[in-house]
Structures are given as C-alpha cells and as structure tokens.
C-alpha cells in the first residue's frame, strides 16, 4: 500500500450504513484537510515573513547620509557614505566601518529623540 493510499484511507470517514462494502471511500475530506493546513500555514507563516522582508528591503533602500543605524552585531553608528551594496558608518571619533547593507537591521534616529 502506498503512502498516498494510506493517507487517503486514514483521513476518509467510515462508509455510511447505506454504502456498499466494496466501494472506495471519498478522498474529498482529506483533500480539504490538506488544503486547510496549507492555507493556515500561508496565513500565519509565509505571508508575515514576506511582509517583514519587504519592510527591511524598503528600509535598506531608503538609507541616507546622517541616519543612525544598528548592525546585526549590535554596533551603533551614523551613516557617512552610502553605495549600492555597502554603507560606511562612523562608530566613534574617527573610527569608520564599511558594512554590507544586509547587515543593518534598525534605524534608531527617532528613538534617540524621544
């Protein structure tokens, strides 16, 4: 017996009293159950993750000189120069670091003013 047949038989309801013993049970309840599981996964896992990725990409594309940012490693700095894939941030005094835009996770310019 294949795995698909096993799953179909396990998810199918028992045959009603009027149904003949030789007939195959319907596969529709199993198909509906799998479709519902896929829909729930999409609603609660895939959709929010894509939304978050889109917001991060918009944040990284909107970076400009003077923004205060935080890197993935927790380094706070102010943007001095922005190129296509990298950003030069001023950390302290004359210390400057060139980091990949993908390494920036947060803008803390507004948080400092509050």
N, C-alpha and C positions, 0 to 999 in steps of 0.2 A: 504494500500500500504506500503510495507516495505521500509526501508531507502535505501537499495541497489537498488531497483527498481526505487525509486525516483531519486537517483544519476545517474543511467544509463539513465533515460529519460531526465534529465536536461542537461547532457553532450552530448547526442546524437544529431546529426544535424537533421534538419527538413527533412521529406521524400521528395525525388525528385519528380518532376512532373509526371514521368512515373511510380512511385511505387504505388502499390495498397494501399488503405487506411487501410486495415486490417493487413498488415504486420508489424512486430515489427522492430523498428529502430536498426541499428547495434550498438553493445557495444564496438567495437574496438576503436573509438575515445576517449572514457572515459578511457579505459584500458591504452591506450598510454599516455594520460594526467597524470594519476596516476603514471605510470612508470617514466615519465619525472620528476615529482615532487620528487619522491624517489631518482632518480639519482642526481638531483641538491642538495638535502639535504645531500646525501652521499659525493658529491664532495666538498661542501662548509662548512660542519659542522662536520661530523663524521671523515673523513679522516684527516683533520688538527689536530683535537683533539687527535686522536690516535698517530699521529706523535709526537706531543708535549709530550704526556705521555711517549712514548718510549725514547725520549731525556732525560726527567727528570729521568727515571729509570736508564739509562746509566750513567748519572751524579752521581747519588747516589751510584751506584755500583763502580764507579771509585774513590771515595773519599779515600784520604790517609792522613797520618800524615803530618802536615805542611800546608795543604790547608787552605786558608782563605775563610770563608763562611758567608752567611747571612741566618738567620732563617725566618720563616713565620712572626714572631712577630717583625722583624726588628733588631734583636740582631746580631751584628758583632762579629766574633770570629775566632780563629785559632784552627784547629783540633789537639788535643793532643793524642787521642786514638780512634780507630775505632773497633767496634764489629759488629756482624751480623745485629742487628736491631737498635743499638744506636750509638751515637757519643759523645765523651767528647770534649767540646770546651773550650778553655781558652778565657775568655772575657776581663779581666783587672787584672793585677797584679797576685794574687793568686786565683782569682775567676774563678771557672770552673763550667760548666753546662753540664749535660748529657741530650741530646735531641734525639728524635727519628729521624731516617734518613729522614722520610717523612716530617719532619718539616724544612728541609733545601731546600732552593729554588734557591740559586745563589752562584757562586764562584766568588769572587772579587779579586783574586790573580793577574790576568793580568790587571785589571782595575787600580790597585794602581800603577803599574809600569809605566804607560803611562803618 
